[in-house]
Amino acid sequence: MERQAVVSGQGVIELENGTQWFFPAIFRGRREFKFEEIDPNSPTPVSVDTCRGNLVAIPKSVVERIGYPDGRNIPHIGGDSDYGLRATAAGIECLTLCGARFFEKETVRTDNRSWLLGKQQLGKIWSSSLSRRGLLYPRMLLVYNLRHWGAAGLIKLVRSYSRLLAISVIRMLVPRKL
């Protein structure tokens, strides 16, 4: 019998200081994700609630059961974790294989490490954050949060935009030299 499971590799980010950071296991909490470190050398697949990364395998039997990833509402940036949560909600396993790794370079530029302290202009922060490829893309956040957290997801949604608004107000009121 074929084992139905969404399987992802172990993500590794090579940090600027020469060390490596391994993606944690992701679990669905009552109101938000819970992250737990996993042994990057685990010889057995690690059961998780969802995955993230650039190395995800979805068997045809899973697609036939729950459909394709929701590219219309959830762009690539949230697609893997959304699909994993949909799968586990349907009783399908989601696994991380630590022996199958994908490596990424640290991609956060030094001039953009902080919305509050970074040099990037506010207009650019807003446009990139709210774009289809941004972490705060409105359609994605609304569908994602309601789908996986119900009414509590609306609180998460409001918190996300409140943070961006608060940082914008602070940056407008506090002199940059401070």
Secondary structure by P-SEA (a helix, b strand, c coil): cccccccccbbbbbccccccccccbbbbcccbbbbbbccccccbbbbcccccccbbbbcaaaaaaccccccccccccaaaaaaaaaaaaacbbbbbcccbbbbbcccccccccccccccccaaaaaaaaaccccccaaaaaaaaaaaccaaaaaaaaaaaaaaaaaaaaaaacccccc
